[in-house]
Amino acid sequence: MAQTANVIEMIGITKEFGTFRANDDVHLDVKKGEIHALLGENGAGKSTLMNILSGLLEPTSGTIKVNGQEVQISSPDVANKLGIGMVHQHFMLVDKFTVAENIMLGKEKHRFGFIDAKEAEKDVQELSDRYGLKVDPKAEIASITVGMQQRAEILKTLYRGADILIFDEPTGVLTPQEIDELMGIMKALVKEGKSIILITHKLDEIKAVADRCTVIRRGKSIDTVEVATTSQQELADMMVGRSVSFKVDKKPANPQEPVLVIKDLVVKEARGFDAVKKISLEVKAGEVLGIAGVDGNGQSELIQAITGLTKVDSGTITLDGKDITNLKPRHITETGLGHIPEDRQKYGLILPMRLEENISLQTYYQKPYSKNGFLQHDKVKEQAKRLIKEFDVRTQSEESPAAALSGGNQQKAIIAREIDRNPSLLIAAQPTRGLDVGAIEYIHKRLVEQRDNGKGVILMSYELDEVMNVSDRIAVMYDGNIIAIVNANETNEKELGLLMAGVSPEKAHEEVKKETGKESESFVESK
């Protein structure tokens, strides 16, 4: 691919928050018509750098050039005028509006003093056709898939005239098939002359679509490399600063008696519809049970019901032989449950409180952290320091508020707190979301270690490679049901992707057989 002048140059970018340097003399250049990956550990400074480029933050020092011209990007509006658009990880869409209404929001076209919705729909359709996005402008956001919602986000940036698109962790909630389609869309965009900055932790995605990759470590730019001539292992080692293992080193599971038994469970979602539909499931001591599925198929409600965060409508949940159905969360945790919640900020942390206080949230009222009704602050601090070191939680101090940590380090603090309690069942919902390869490697080891210590582990994740790598069995959820339970070492991404899309086990089996010419032995149970 012919690449000419730089469309973006960030030269010597430094950003200080008090005495902390989030970016330290960072250099980044992006060429016209390329996909440029930005890779780094949690807290390495990637988000800060992109917030500077998109106008959300201003640098302490350094220079930014767009198309060779030095610019001051003082706000997102200035970034938009310079042709820089952000495709957000968490979609900024109004559910009740149509695709076209969302896209034109804030950039409405008027005719005779009225919003010209028809003209907007026509413009959106033309953009959709041009880039092969296949989005219906008249569809309501609430009625379309997550993948389609993401395409609406992409259209929104294009509608505003963006030539430089920043994709922030874009594949977190997509099926393998949707990820492949997104990669195709990104390639089509750069063929049209757009330039893309891709923030991702997924090295296979970088290898699949990126031309070059800039690695940032602890606030500094380490190197920019050609992706075609750099291996995934080299990228990972460069990012973390040491050799990283991708494969979870684990011996075969030795499952024992069930630690969790769920019978005929029904859970309703906020609008009163059944989100979990008469599910029955067992998790054995000494195994990792993975839960796979596209976001919104009842996985979250299932986890919340087990942990006491939402009401069970009917059915029973038994932990270690004790009925925990509709008990309060504290009683459930005291029965022997550890929970790494899917939404770390809503359910895992109290953001204004100090990190040491957050780490003691499950144990502060017990000895040795409490004595005669009084907190023993020295013991709380001692525990926090130990876990911060053991789990590599990057913070200025155990006294820093949880809100001051990066998302990945907030997650590490929760994982440290829950694993340290040594529960008989550990539920890990999206435990590595937003984490870098080094942290993922460590957390996977800890989950397998729990299994090897005779604990039951539930791993709910939208990352198929994570579910396949860590789990012993995988329950696939679709539309509130478990449609199949498969052995992790006997299935593949194609088969799981089809099941996640609602294809019956029999048809998925046939599709895989047709493609590979091999019989699939993966199904241990069909629902």
C-alpha positions as CSV (number, residue, x, y, z in Angstrom):
1,M,0.0,0.0,0.0
2,A,1.4,3.4,-1.0
3,Q,1.8,5.6,2.0
4,T,2.7,9.2,1.8
5,A,2.7,12.1,4.2
6,N,1.7,11.8,7.9
7,V,-1.9,12.9,8.6
8,I,-1.1,12.9,12.3
9,E,2.1,13.7,14.1
10,M,2.3,13.8,17.9
11,I,5.7,15.0,18.9
12,G,7.1,14.9,22.4
13,I,3.7,14.8,24.0
14,T,3.8,15.0,27.8
15,K,0.8,15.0,30.1
16,E,1.1,15.6,33.8
17,F,-1.5,15.1,36.5
18,G,0.1,16.8,39.5
19,T,3.4,14.9,40.0
20,F,2.2,11.9,37.9
21,R,3.3,11.7,34.2
22,A,0.7,9.8,32.2
23,N,2.5,10.6,28.9
24,D,6.2,11.2,28.9
25,D,7.7,12.5,25.7
26,V,5.5,10.3,23.5
27,H,5.9,10.3,19.7
28,L,3.2,9.0,17.3
29,D,2.8,9.4,13.6
30,V,0.0,8.1,11.4
31,K,0.1,7.9,7.6
32,K,-2.7,8.6,5.2
33,G,-4.6,5.4,4.4
34,E,-3.1,3.2,7.1
35,I,-4.4,1.3,10.1
36,H,-2.1,2.2,13.0
37,A,-2.4,0.1,16.1
38,L,-1.7,1.6,19.6
39,L,-0.6,-1.0,22.0
40,G,0.3,-0.8,25.7
41,E,-0.4,-2.1,29.2
42,N,-3.1,-0.8,31.4
43,G,-2.1,2.6,32.7
44,A,0.5,2.9,29.9
45,G,-1.0,6.2,28.7
46,K,-2.9,5.1,25.5
47,S,-6.2,6.6,26.5
48,T,-4.6,9.8,27.7
49,L,-2.8,10.2,24.4
50,M,-6.0,9.6,22.4
51,N,-8.0,11.9,24.7
52,I,-5.4,14.6,23.8
53,L,-5.8,13.9,20.1
54,S,-9.7,13.9,20.3
55,G,-9.7,17.2,22.3
56,L,-10.8,15.9,25.7
57,L,-7.5,16.8,27.3
58,E,-4.7,19.3,26.5
59,P,-1.1,18.3,26.7
60,T,1.3,19.7,29.3
61,S,3.8,20.0,26.5
62,G,4.5,18.8,23.0
63,T,3.3,19.5,19.5
64,I,0.4,18.1,17.4
65,K,0.3,18.4,13.6
66,V,-2.6,17.4,11.4
67,N,-1.8,17.1,7.7
68,G,1.5,18.9,8.3
69,Q,0.0,21.9,10.1
70,E,0.6,22.5,13.8
71,V,-2.8,22.7,15.6
72,Q,-4.1,23.3,19.1
73,I,-6.9,20.8,19.8
74,S,-8.7,22.5,22.6
75,S,-12.0,20.6,22.4
76,P,-13.8,17.7,20.7
77,D,-15.5,20.2,18.5
78,V,-12.1,21.4,17.2
79,A,-11.1,17.8,16.7
80,N,-14.2,17.2,14.6
81,K,-13.5,20.2,12.5
82,L,-10.0,18.8,11.9
83,G,-11.5,15.5,10.7
84,I,-10.7,13.5,13.8
85,G,-13.5,11.2,15.1
86,M,-13.7,8.7,17.9
87,V,-15.6,5.4,17.7
88,H,-16.3,4.8,21.4
89,Q,-15.9,1.5,23.2
90,H,-19.2,2.1,25.0
91,F,-21.6,3.3,22.4
92,M,-23.0,6.8,22.6
93,L,-26.5,6.0,21.2
94,V,-30.1,6.7,22.2
95,D,-32.0,3.4,22.2
96,K,-35.4,4.9,21.3
97,F,-34.0,6.8,18.3
98,T,-33.5,5.4,14.8
99,V,-30.0,4.9,13.4
100,A,-30.5,8.1,11.3
101,E,-31.7,10.1,14.2
102,N,-28.7,9.1,16.3
103,I,-26.3,9.9,13.5
104,M,-27.7,13.4,12.8
105,L,-28.0,14.3,16.5
106,G,-26.2,17.7,16.9
107,K,-25.7,18.0,13.1
108,E,-29.4,18.2,12.1
109,K,-30.3,19.3,8.6
110,H,-33.2,21.8,8.4
111,R,-35.8,22.6,5.7
112,F,-38.1,25.5,6.2
113,G,-37.2,25.6,9.9
114,F,-37.9,21.9,10.4
115,I,-35.5,19.0,10.8
116,D,-35.2,17.2,7.4
117,A,-35.2,13.6,8.6
118,K,-35.7,12.3,5.0
119,E,-32.5,14.0,3.8
120,A,-30.6,12.7,6.8
121,E,-31.8,9.1,6.1
122,K,-30.8,9.5,2.5
123,D,-27.3,10.7,3.5
124,V,-26.9,7.9,6.0
125,Q,-28.0,5.3,3.4
126,E,-25.5,6.6,0.9
127,L,-22.6,6.5,3.5
128,S,-23.7,3.0,4.6
129,D,-23.7,1.7,0.9
130,R,-20.4,3.4,0.2
131,Y,-18.5,1.7,3.0
132,G,-20.4,-1.6,2.9
133,L,-21.9,-1.1,6.4
134,K,-25.3,-2.5,5.5
135,V,-27.2,-0.5,8.2
136,D,-30.9,0.4,7.9
137,P,-31.2,4.1,8.7
138,K,-34.8,3.7,9.8
139,A,-34.1,0.9,12.3
140,E,-34.5,1.7,16.0
141,I,-31.2,1.3,17.9
142,A,-32.9,-0.9,20.6
143,S,-34.0,-3.4,17.9
144,I,-30.6,-4.0,16.2
145,T,-27.7,-6.2,17.2
146,V,-24.6,-4.9,19.0
147,G,-22.6,-5.2,15.8
148,M,-25.1,-3.0,14.0
149,Q,-25.0,-0.5,16.8
150,Q,-21.2,-0.3,16.4
151,R,-21.7,0.3,12.7
152,A,-24.0,3.2,13.6
153,E,-21.2,4.6,15.7
154,I,-18.8,4.4,12.7
155,L,-21.4,6.1,10.5
156,K,-21.8,8.9,13.1
157,T,-18.1,9.8,12.8
158,L,-18.2,9.5,9.0
159,Y,-21.3,11.7,8.8
160,R,-19.4,14.4,10.7
161,G,-16.7,14.3,8.0
162,A,-14.0,12.3,9.9
163,D,-10.9,11.3,7.8
164,I,-9.0,10.0,10.9
165,L,-11.0,7.5,13.0
166,I,-9.9,6.4,16.4
167,F,-11.3,2.9,17.3
168,D,-11.2,2.3,21.1
169,E,-11.2,-1.4,21.9
170,P,-13.9,-2.0,19.2
171,T,-14.4,-5.8,19.4
172,G,-15.2,-6.3,23.1
173,V,-18.9,-7.3,22.7
174,L,-18.9,-8.8,19.2
175,T,-19.2,-12.4,18.0
176,P,-16.2,-13.9,15.9
177,Q,-18.3,-13.4,12.8
178,E,-19.0,-9.7,13.6
179,I,-15.3,-9.2,14.4
180,D,-14.4,-10.5,10.9
181,E,-17.0,-8.1,9.4
182,L,-15.6,-5.2,11.3
183,M,-12.1,-5.9,10.1
184,G,-13.4,-5.9,6.6
185,I,-15.1,-2.5,7.2
186,M,-11.9,-1.1,8.6
187,K,-10.0,-2.2,5.5
188,A,-12.7,-0.7,3.2
189,L,-12.4,2.6,5.1
190,V,-8.6,2.9,4.5
191,K,-9.0,2.0,0.9
192,E,-11.2,5.1,0.6
193,G,-8.4,7.1,2.0
194,K,-9.4,7.2,5.7
195,S,-6.7,6.7,8.4
196,I,-7.4,4.6,11.5
197,I,-5.9,4.5,14.9
198,L,-6.8,1.2,16.6
199,I,-6.5,0.9,20.4
200,T,-6.6,-2.8,21.3
201,H,-5.1,-5.4,23.6
202,K,-5.8,-8.1,21.0
203,L,-2.6,-9.0,19.2
204,D,-4.3,-11.2,16.7
205,E,-6.4,-8.2,15.6
206,I,-3.3,-6.1,15.2
207,K,-1.8,-8.8,13.0
208,A,-5.0,-9.1,11.0
209,V,-5.5,-5.5,10.1
210,A,-2.8,-3.1,11.2
211,D,0.0,-1.8,9.0
212,R,2.1,-0.4,11.8
213,C,2.0,-0.5,15.6
214,T,3.3,2.0,18.2
215,V,4.0,0.4,21.6
216,I,3.7,2.5,24.7
217,R,5.0,1.3,28.1
218,R,4.7,3.2,31.4
219,G,3.9,6.5,29.6
220,K,6.8,6.4,27.1
221,S,6.7,5.4,23.4
222,I,8.9,2.3,23.1
223,D,9.0,1.8,19.3
224,T,6.9,1.8,16.1
225,V,7.2,-1.4,14.1
226,E,5.9,-2.8,10.8
227,V,3.3,-5.4,11.8
228,A,3.9,-7.7,8.9
229,T,7.5,-8.3,10.0
230,T,6.8,-8.4,13.8
231,S,5.5,-11.5,15.6
232,Q,2.7,-11.5,18.2
233,Q,5.3,-12.7,20.8
234,E,7.6,-9.8,19.9
235,L,4.7,-7.3,20.3
236,A,3.7,-8.7,23.6
237,D,7.2,-8.8,25.0
238,M,7.8,-5.2,23.8
239,M,4.6,-4.1,25.5
240,V,5.1,-5.8,28.9
241,G,8.9,-5.5,29.0
242,R,9.4,-9.3,29.6
243,S,8.6,-12.6,27.9
244,V,4.9,-13.4,28.0
245,S,3.2,-16.8,27.7
246,F,-0.1,-16.9,25.6
247,K,-1.2,-20.4,26.4
248,V,-2.6,-21.2,29.8
249,D,-0.4,-23.9,31.2
250,K,-2.8,-26.2,32.9
251,K,-3.1,-29.9,33.6
252,P,-6.4,-31.7,32.9
253,A,-9.2,-30.9,35.3
254,N,-10.1,-33.2,38.2
255,P,-13.7,-32.4,38.8
256,Q,-15.3,-33.5,42.1
257,E,-18.7,-33.1,43.6
258,P,-20.9,-30.1,42.4
259,V,-20.2,-26.9,44.4
260,L,-23.1,-25.0,42.7
261,V,-26.4,-26.5,41.6
262,I,-29.0,-24.5,39.7
263,K,-32.4,-25.9,39.0
264,D,-35.1,-24.5,36.7
265,L,-33.9,-20.9,37.2
266,V,-36.0,-18.0,35.9
267,V,-34.8,-14.4,36.2
268,K,-36.6,-11.4,34.8
269,E,-34.9,-8.4,33.4
270,A,-35.8,-4.7,34.1
271,R,-38.8,-4.6,31.7
272,G,-40.3,-7.8,33.2
273,F,-39.4,-10.2,30.4
274,D,-37.6,-13.5,31.2
275,A,-33.9,-13.0,30.7
276,V,-33.0,-16.4,32.1
277,K,-35.5,-19.2,31.0
278,K,-35.6,-22.2,33.3
279,I,-31.9,-22.9,33.3
280,S,-30.5,-25.9,35.1
281,L,-26.7,-26.1,35.6
282,E,-24.0,-27.6,37.8
283,V,-20.5,-26.4,38.5
284,K,-18.1,-28.9,40.0
285,A,-15.3,-28.3,42.5
286,G,-12.0,-28.6,40.5
287,E,-13.4,-27.3,37.2
288,V,-13.7,-24.0,35.2
289,L,-17.1,-23.7,33.6
290,G,-17.1,-21.1,30.9
291,I,-20.2,-19.2,29.9
292,A,-20.1,-18.0,26.3
293,G,-22.6,-15.9,24.4
294,V,-23.2,-12.6,22.7
295,D,-23.8,-9.7,25.2
296,G,-27.5,-9.5,26.1
297,N,-28.5,-13.2,26.1
298,G,-29.0,-13.6,29.8
299,Q,-25.5,-14.2,31.0
300,S,-25.4,-11.0,33.2
301,E,-28.8,-11.8,34.8
302,L,-27.7,-15.4,35.5
303,I,-24.5,-14.1,37.3
304,Q,-26.5,-11.4,39.2
305,A,-29.0,-14.0,40.4
306,I,-26.3,-16.3,41.7
307,T,-24.6,-13.4,43.5
308,G,-27.8,-12.0,45.0
309,L,-27.7,-8.8,43.0
310,T,-31.0,-9.5,41.3
311,K,-34.1,-11.4,42.4
312,V,-34.8,-14.9,41.3
313,D,-38.3,-15.3,40.0
314,S,-38.4,-19.1,40.3
315,G,-36.1,-22.0,40.7
316,T,-33.3,-22.7,43.2
317,I,-29.6,-22.0,43.6
318,T,-27.6,-24.2,46.0
319,L,-24.0,-23.4,47.0
320,D,-22.0,-26.0,49.0
321,G,-25.3,-27.8,49.8
322,K,-26.9,-24.6,51.2
323,D,-29.9,-22.9,49.5
324,I,-28.8,-19.3,48.7
325,T,-31.8,-18.4,46.5
326,N,-32.6,-14.7,47.0
327,L,-30.3,-14.3,50.0
328,K,-28.6,-11.0,50.5
329,P,-25.2,-10.6,48.8
330,R,-23.2,-10.6,52.1
331,H,-24.8,-13.9,53.2
332,I,-24.0,-15.4,49.8
333,T,-20.4,-14.3,50.0
334,E,-20.1,-15.6,53.5
335,T,-21.4,-19.0,52.3
336,G,-18.3,-19.3,50.1
337,L,-18.8,-17.2,47.0
338,G,-16.2,-14.8,45.4
339,H,-17.4,-12.4,42.7
340,I,-15.4,-10.5,40.2
341,P,-18.3,-8.4,38.8
342,E,-18.8,-7.5,35.1
343,D,-19.3,-3.8,35.9
344,R,-16.3,-3.0,38.1
345,Q,-17.4,0.6,38.8
346,K,-21.0,-0.2,39.6
347,Y,-20.7,-3.4,41.6
348,G,-17.0,-3.8,42.4
349,L,-15.7,-0.5,43.9
350,I,-16.7,2.6,45.7
351,L,-14.8,5.1,43.6
352,P,-14.3,8.0,46.0
353,M,-13.0,5.7,48.7
354,R,-9.3,4.9,49.2
355,L,-7.9,1.8,47.5
356,E,-7.1,0.2,50.8
357,E,-10.7,0.6,51.9
358,N,-12.0,-0.9,48.7
359,I,-9.7,-3.9,49.1
360,S,-11.2,-4.5,52.6
361,L,-14.8,-4.2,51.6
362,Q,-15.6,-7.9,52.0
363,T,-13.6,-8.4,55.2
364,Y,-13.5,-5.1,57.1
365,Y,-15.9,-6.3,59.8
366,Q,-14.0,-9.5,60.5
367,K,-10.8,-10.1,62.5
368,P,-8.1,-9.0,62.2
369,Y,-9.4,-5.9,60.4
370,S,-12.0,-5.1,63.0
371,K,-11.7,-5.4,66.8
372,N,-14.5,-4.5,69.3
373,G,-16.4,-2.7,66.5
374,F,-13.4,-0.6,65.5
375,L,-11.5,-0.7,62.3
376,Q,-7.8,-1.7,62.6
377,H,-6.4,0.7,60.1
378,D,-2.9,-0.7,60.3
379,K,-4.2,-4.2,59.4
380,V,-6.3,-2.8,56.5
381,K,-3.2,-1.0,55.2
382,E,-1.0,-4.1,55.6
383,Q,-3.5,-6.2,53.6
384,A,-3.7,-3.6,50.8
385,K,0.0,-3.2,50.5
386,R,0.4,-7.0,50.2
387,L,-2.2,-7.4,47.5
388,I,-1.1,-4.3,45.5
389,K,2.3,-5.8,45.3
390,E,1.1,-9.4,44.6
391,F,-1.3,-8.4,41.8
392,D,0.8,-5.5,40.4
393,V,-1.9,-2.9,41.0
394,R,-0.4,0.3,39.6
395,T,-1.2,3.2,42.0
396,Q,0.7,6.0,43.6
397,S,-0.4,4.8,47.0
398,E,-2.8,2.5,48.8
399,E,-4.4,5.7,50.0
400,S,-5.3,6.9,46.4
401,P,-9.0,6.9,45.7
402,A,-10.1,4.0,43.5
403,A,-11.4,6.6,40.9
404,A,-7.7,7.6,40.3
405,L,-6.7,4.2,39.0
406,S,-7.0,3.2,35.3
407,G,-9.8,0.7,34.5
408,G,-7.4,-2.2,34.3
409,N,-5.9,-1.5,37.7
410,Q,-9.3,-1.1,39.2
411,Q,-10.1,-4.6,37.9
412,K,-6.8,-6.0,39.4
413,A,-7.7,-4.6,42.8
414,I,-11.1,-6.4,42.7
415,I,-9.6,-9.7,41.6
416,A,-7.0,-9.4,44.3
417,R,-9.7,-8.9,46.9
418,E,-11.9,-11.8,45.8
419,I,-9.1,-14.4,45.2
420,D,-7.5,-13.5,48.6
421,R,-10.7,-14.6,50.3
422,N,-10.2,-18.2,49.0
423,P,-13.9,-18.8,48.2
424,S,-15.2,-22.3,47.3
425,L,-16.9,-20.9,44.1
426,L,-15.3,-18.0,42.2
427,I,-17.4,-16.2,39.6
428,A,-15.3,-14.2,37.2
429,A,-17.5,-12.1,34.9
430,Q,-15.4,-10.4,32.2
431,P,-12.3,-10.6,34.5
432,T,-9.8,-9.4,31.9
433,R,-11.9,-6.8,30.1
434,G,-9.6,-4.0,29.3
435,L,-6.5,-5.7,30.6
436,D,-3.1,-6.1,28.8
437,V,-1.5,-9.4,27.9
438,G,0.8,-9.5,31.0
439,A,-2.1,-9.0,33.4
440,I,-4.3,-11.4,31.4
441,E,-1.6,-14.1,31.7
442,Y,-1.4,-13.6,35.4
443,I,-5.2,-13.6,36.1
444,H,-5.7,-16.7,33.9
445,K,-3.1,-18.5,36.0
446,R,-4.8,-17.4,39.2
447,L,-8.2,-18.8,38.0
448,V,-6.7,-22.1,37.0
449,E,-4.9,-22.2,40.4
450,Q,-8.3,-21.8,42.1
451,R,-9.5,-24.8,40.1
452,D,-6.4,-26.8,40.9
453,N,-7.0,-26.1,44.6
454,G,-10.4,-27.8,44.3
455,K,-12.5,-24.7,43.9
456,G,-15.3,-24.3,41.4
457,V,-14.8,-21.4,38.9
458,I,-17.4,-19.8,36.6
459,L,-15.8,-17.7,33.8
460,M,-18.2,-15.5,31.9
461,S,-16.5,-13.7,29.0
462,Y,-17.3,-12.4,25.6
463,E,-13.7,-13.2,24.5
464,L,-13.9,-16.6,22.9
465,D,-10.2,-17.3,23.0
466,E,-10.3,-16.6,26.8
467,V,-13.3,-19.0,27.3
468,M,-11.7,-21.7,25.2
469,N,-8.2,-21.3,26.8
470,V,-9.2,-21.2,30.5
471,S,-12.4,-23.3,30.6
472,D,-12.8,-27.1,31.0
473,R,-16.5,-27.1,29.9
474,I,-18.4,-24.3,28.1
475,A,-22.1,-23.5,28.5
476,V,-23.3,-21.5,25.5
477,M,-26.2,-19.1,26.1
478,Y,-28.6,-17.8,23.6
479,D,-31.9,-15.9,24.2
480,G,-31.9,-16.8,27.9
481,N,-31.3,-20.5,27.4
482,I,-28.3,-22.8,27.6
483,I,-28.5,-24.3,24.1
484,A,-25.4,-26.6,24.5
485,I,-22.6,-27.5,26.9
486,V,-19.4,-28.4,25.1
487,N,-15.9,-29.7,26.1
488,A,-13.5,-26.8,25.7
489,N,-10.7,-29.1,24.3
490,E,-13.0,-30.5,21.6
491,T,-14.7,-27.5,20.2
492,N,-13.5,-24.5,18.0
493,E,-14.3,-20.9,17.4
494,K,-16.5,-21.6,14.4
495,E,-18.7,-24.0,16.3
496,L,-19.0,-21.7,19.3
497,G,-19.7,-18.7,17.1
498,L,-22.6,-20.5,15.4
499,L,-24.1,-21.6,18.7
500,M,-23.7,-18.0,20.1
501,A,-25.7,-16.8,17.0
502,G,-28.6,-19.2,17.9
503,V,-27.8,-22.0,15.4
504,S,-28.9,-25.3,16.8
505,P,-26.2,-27.7,18.1
506,E,-27.1,-30.2,15.3
507,K,-26.8,-27.6,12.6
508,A,-23.6,-26.1,14.1
509,H,-22.2,-29.6,14.1
510,E,-23.1,-30.1,10.4
511,E,-21.7,-26.7,9.4
512,V,-18.3,-27.5,11.1
513,K,-18.3,-31.0,9.5
514,K,-19.0,-29.5,6.1
515,E,-16.1,-27.0,6.5
516,T,-13.5,-29.3,8.1
517,G,-14.6,-32.7,6.9
518,K,-14.3,-33.9,10.5
519,E,-16.9,-35.1,13.0
520,S,-17.2,-32.8,16.1
521,E,-17.1,-34.6,19.4
522,S,-17.6,-31.5,21.4
523,F,-21.1,-31.8,22.7
524,V,-21.5,-33.3,26.1
525,E,-25.0,-32.1,26.6
526,S,-27.6,-30.3,24.5
527,K,-30.5,-28.2,25.9
